[in-house]
């Protein structure tokens, strides 16, 4: 973690420990919203969310958007159902004995449009809208992306982007590709 992203990492530490300090880390930040971790390719968004996935507040699974879209291609509506609700938690200490797990949609926009027997669906937009409509607590959903707000709206619709503003605290990682 470089000096440029120290504040983001500190904010995430406050968030996942339910510290009220998180709410003062940015305008409109709330412990009742999920995390949208944004930044250029290779800045460590996925790695950071994987580090925090087993936390005492609310554990979650990190699932690639491509994996979800491929599940829709194979399993159709069933895949949308599975990813539109909390996951049952395994019964062991690595998830701090939570009953359910949240979902981190990893690498938003890499999934493409998939078909299942002629049905063409923007799977991630549907899952975001479903999780919103089911009134799931917003802290059960997180995501990583390298898209800007305008690009999100273009890929997923104005409706999805509007709901995402309500669902997520946006944190932005800086820097370049660390994989080089």
TAZIJO-V808022 format. One record per helix or strand. SS is the DSSP state (@ for helix, = for strand). FROM is the first residue (numbers start at 1). TO is the last residue. If there is no record, write none. Layout:
# TAZIJO-V808022
ss=(SS:SS)
from=(FROM:FROM)
to=(TO:TO)
This chain:
# TAZIJO-V808022
ss=(@:@:=:@:=:@:@:=:@:=:=:=:@:@:=:@:@:=)
from=(3:20:34:45:60:65:77:87:93:100:114:119:123:138:141:149:158:168)
to=(16:24:38:52:64:75:83:88:95:108:116:121:133:140:145:156:167:172)
